[in-house]
Amino acid sequence: MAGGAPLYVSSWNNVGGSQPYTNVDVWNVVDFTDSRSHLRAVPVDGTFLRATNGDVYRVAGGAPVYVSTWSIFGGVQPSTSIDVWNVVDFTDSKSHLRAVPANGTSVEGLPSHMCWSFSSGSRCSVSANSAAVQVDDIGLARFPLHRVSTGLALSGLSSVKVKRSYRLSGSLSPASACGSIKIVWKRYYSGAYQSVKSVYATLSGGRFSSSYKPTKRGRWRAYVSYGGQATSTAIYQAAPAVYKAFNVK
């Protein structure tokens, strides 16, 4: 038993030989939703587990998060010895640990003190939460960062005089996204839009701008794209490319 949940023993050899045990009806380790059940489906948050291979974990949202050192928890903490099988095979129906924390689980990484919330197996940076389970930053690293979808919006005049500066403005959502925007200025000739110049604009608060002085009359387009950016707290995905059309008179 660990944190109120029954953890499977695949062999007595994995727990130091035969141990005292109590016979129970198998129903107790099958149906945890019944009000008569007095066992948990997964260990309670904060439970420390010591696997028979020596590795230590702390449970958060039903999942074991690796502990690289006791020092971040103020020293050695009480832990329950378990068969290492439990932290290897999460797909087996006898397993009472999750591969990833349950949706909505809040954790605080140590020693960084960064807080995260889990959704669909990935973690997203959030503000401090007093209910967060403290876990090892090193153990957290195995869980992927949240992937954030992005979108571009553009604004600018519909026409400009030749050899006069044309200003293109735009925004990328969410505003927390960072990195740079690629802008390709193209003029229509010979039956297609041909590239004239490419520039990059740096994002600031989700906004960007760029100016260009066309020297030829006709139809023009400013093609804008965002290739995505990985940060320490999220992965911002590439945005679908968009363009702004304008005429040069």
FENFENCOR-V853703 format. One line per field, one symbol per residue. ss: DSSP state (H for helix, E for strand, - for the rest). phi: phi as a letter, one per 40 degrees, with the letter a starting at -180 (. if undefined). A space follows every 10 residues. Layout:
ss: ???
phi: ???
//
This chain:
ss: -E--E----- -HHHH----- -----HHHH- ---------E -------EEE E----EEEEE --EEEEE--H HHH------E EE-HHHH--- -------E-- -----EEEEE ----EEEEE- -EEEEE---- --EEEEHHHH ----E-EE-- EEEEE---EE ----EEEEEE EEE------E EEEEEEEEE- -EEEEEEEEE EE-E--EEEE EEE----EEE EEEEEE--EE ----EE--EE EEEEEEEE-
phi: .afgbcbcbc acccbghdbc abcbcddcbb bccccccbbc cbccdgccbb cccgcbbbca ggbcbdbcac dcbghcbdab cbcddcbbbc cccccbbccb dcdgcbbbcb ccgcbbbcaf gbbbcbcdbc ccccbcdccc dccccccbcb abbbaiccaa cdgbcbbbba abbccccbhb bcbbcbbcaf gacbcbabbb bccaggbaaa babcbbchcb abcbabcgac bcbabccccd cbabcabbb
//
